[in-house]
Amino acid sequence: MRVAIIGGGPVGLVSGAVLAGVGHEVRVVDIDPVRTGKIALGEAPFHEPGLPELLRSVVDAGRLTATGVAAEAVVDAAVILICVGTPPTGSGADLTALRAASAEVARALRGASGYRVVAVKSTVPPGTTSEVVEPILREHSGLGADSLGVGMNPEFLREGVAVDDMRAPDRIVLGISDDRARAALESLYAPFGSPMVFTTPTGAEMAKYASNALLSTLVSFSNEIAAMCESVADADADAVLRAVHADRRFKGHAGRPDAPASITSYLLPGLGYGGSCFPKDTEALTAWARARGVASPILDAVRQVNAERPERVLSLLRARLQLAGARVAVLGLAFKPETDDLRESRSIDVARLLHAAGAEVRACDPVAADEGARMLAGVATVTADAESALDGADAAVLATAWPSLVALDPVRVRALMRRPLVLDARRALDSVTWGAQVEYLPIGRHA
């Protein structure tokens, strides 16, 4: 099947590469000539484990190409997937790029023969596909329902494991309103053998928001429990939440019925959620509800708890250290391991708060150091090397649980630091090993 992907970012390129990997003929469209140039050479333009090898193989095989001209990709495509960004505005999602992409696709299809489907993969407020995208497509293409199907097919990819998520999806949600569109999208995803959930376009949009809202809620719930545990001398949030994980309703996955389900990774004390999805989507969903007169007290609280987590790190440090004039190492800047994405990263917030408190901030990230240095210009010295950040530090904050940072030798860390105070904001370090070597301060436990 010939597939056009509109948008060569993390969602579009990963989706396109995996679809090409199962045999489809994919053309990726992006307005950035540098990005399309890299894709055409089989080079991944951003960090995502597994993508460079996959992309190189499908480009070399001739099953994935890139262009800056939408018409070249959509004219003979059976399925067109719109994967452009919908960044936050403070009052919802910015649909500017989505409107522009829809209009460009539609103009390229004017006068086209045959039948094709345009599906939105971008995360958008409920009603967007039917009320915004479809009218634009119909108006600018002149095509009716007999020639053009329109649907919504949300993505559920996690940065850092996006290739694996796309190759083996838990579910494929298809929001469609006619049988021909359903058949085309079923054919597109048939090679994956994953369960398909059929609903309306609005139902599919709501499903994506509901999924991210629930996961965000688990993170903030865990951090609220952590704050409670910190208020008493003998309750450790890590132990408390692992006891919750032991409930059989949180267990079981393929081949390991007694193992913790992966959703328990969201039920741990930490620094909060960040990235391009959870903050944006919870904000957009509450704004969408508010515009319709629907209260969202749970999600309002989820967002508030998350916003307060970086300040909590400073409170814990202040109880042990005079921040003004202190040198503090922030270990990890990406919002999570295995990505170079710094959007809405709590680590960045921690660095800025430390700087505002008068601390000398030294930060490190094994992958996102260059972008981190740009974002923290005048705030922190940024390096890819953890030892450089730790050298002479009065305190260190593990802000992103990169494997290389978790694997640091506490004896070496103690030797490097002026005062070996280590705040584990991700509860990723072994408390016994680290506690024997440094002044170990885990979030979610009474100081």
ZIVENBEL-V581727 format. One line per field, one symbol per residue. ss: DSSP state (~ for helix, > for strand, _ for the rest). A space follows every 50 residues. Layout:
ss = ???
This chain:
ss = _>>>>>___~~~~~~~~~~~~___>>>>>___~~~~~~~~_______>__ ~~~~~~~~~~___>>>>__~~~~~____>>>>_____>____>__~~~~~ ~~~~~~~~~______>>>>>_______~~~~~~~~~~~~~~______>>> >>_________~~~~~~___>>>>>>__~~~~~~~~~~~~~~__>>>>>_ ~~~~~~~~~~~~~~~~~~~~~~~~~~~~~~_____>~~~~~~~~~__~~~ >>>__>>>>>_~~~~~___________~~~~~~~~~~~~~~_____~~~~ ~~~~~~~~~~~~~~~~~~________>>>>>_______>______~~~~~ ~~~~~~___>>>>>____~~~~~~~____>>>>__~~~~~____>>>>__ __~~~~___~~~~~~~____>>>>______~~~~~___>>>>__>__
